[in-house]
Amino acid sequence: MDNLLDNYAPMIVVMGMVLGLIGLIGWVYLTRLRIKHGYPLDGAWGQAIYPKSNDEAMERIKLLSQENAALKAEMGAVKDRLANVERIVTDSSHQLTQEIESLRLTKN
């Protein structure tokens, strides 16, 4: 048993070092990708290291909030239009014809 461990000990140590090196290279590469794509970096306990709250981040939040409000308004308009289309599709054709004729009469 001792002879077997003596034979494989250098290989076990080398494999451990290789796995450690692969883990270190992977961690560095992951951090590089996070920086490149603008993701916040985390500390050892999960706290955000970067970006700190600065003017650029606040401006980005303001722009995203404005875009979100515009998209919500557009979504409301689309829902209203969809409700009208659903009403037209589900109503009987006779009632639809009467509504169209009443609209034509009010225009003239």
C-alpha positions in Angstrom: 0.0 0.0 0.0 2.8 2.4 0.9 4.5 1.6 -2.4 1.3 2.4 -4.4 0.9 5.8 -2.7 4.6 6.6 -3.3 4.2 5.8 -7.0 1.1 8.0 -7.5 1.9 10.9 -5.0 3.7 13.1 -7.6 0.8 12.6 -10.1 -1.8 13.5 -7.5 0.1 16.6 -6.5 0.5 17.7 -10.1 -3.2 17.0 -10.9 -4.2 19.1 -7.8 -2.0 22.0 -9.0 -3.5 21.7 -12.5 -7.1 21.8 -11.2 -6.2 24.8 -9.0 -4.7 26.6 -11.9 -7.7 25.9 -14.1 -10.0 27.3 -11.4 -7.9 30.4 -11.0 -7.8 31.0 -14.8 -11.6 30.5 -14.9 -12.2 33.0 -12.1 -10.0 35.6 -13.9 -11.8 35.0 -17.2 -15.2 35.3 -15.6 -14.2 38.5 -13.9 -13.0 39.9 -17.3 -16.3 39.0 -18.9 -18.3 40.7 -16.1 -16.2 43.8 -16.5 -16.5 43.7 -20.3 -20.3 43.4 -20.3 -20.9 45.8 -17.5 -22.1 43.4 -14.8 -21.4 44.5 -11.2 -18.5 42.8 -9.5 -19.1 41.0 -6.2 -16.9 40.8 -3.1 -16.2 37.8 -1.0 -19.5 38.1 0.8 -21.7 39.0 -2.2 -21.6 42.8 -1.7 -21.3 44.9 -4.8 -17.9 46.3 -5.5 -18.5 48.0 -8.8 -20.3 50.1 -9.9 -20.6 52.3 -7.0 -23.6 54.7 -7.1 -22.3 57.6 -9.2 -23.8 60.1 -11.7 -23.5 57.7 -14.6 -25.4 55.0 -12.9 -28.1 57.4 -11.8 -28.4 58.7 -15.3 -28.7 55.2 -16.6 -31.5 54.5 -14.1 -33.3 57.6 -15.1 -33.2 56.8 -18.8 -34.4 53.2 -18.1 -37.2 54.5 -16.0 -38.3 56.9 -18.8 -38.2 54.1 -21.4 -40.2 51.9 -19.0 -42.9 54.5 -18.7 -43.1 55.0 -22.4 -43.3 51.2 -23.0 -46.1 51.0 -20.4 -48.1 53.7 -22.1 -47.6 52.0 -25.5 -48.7 48.7 -24.0 -51.9 50.4 -22.6 -52.7 51.7 -26.1 -52.1 48.3 -27.6 -54.4 46.7 -25.0 -57.2 49.2 -25.8 -56.8 48.5 -29.6 -56.9 44.8 -28.9 -60.0 45.1 -26.9 -61.7 47.0 -29.8 -60.6 44.3 -32.3 -61.9 41.6 -30.0 -65.2 43.4 -29.6 -65.5 43.7 -33.4 -64.6 40.0 -34.0 -67.0 38.7 -31.4 -70.0 41.0 -32.2 -72.5 39.9 -34.7 -72.1 41.3 -38.2 -75.6 42.9 -38.1 -74.7 45.0 -35.0 -71.3 45.9 -36.6 -73.0 47.1 -39.8 -75.3 49.3 -37.7 -72.4 50.9 -35.8 -70.6 51.6 -39.1 -73.7 53.1 -40.6 -74.2 55.3 -37.5 -70.6 56.5 -37.8 -71.1 57.4 -41.5 -74.3 59.3 -40.7 -72.6 61.3 -37.9 -69.8 62.3 -40.3 -72.2 63.6 -42.9 
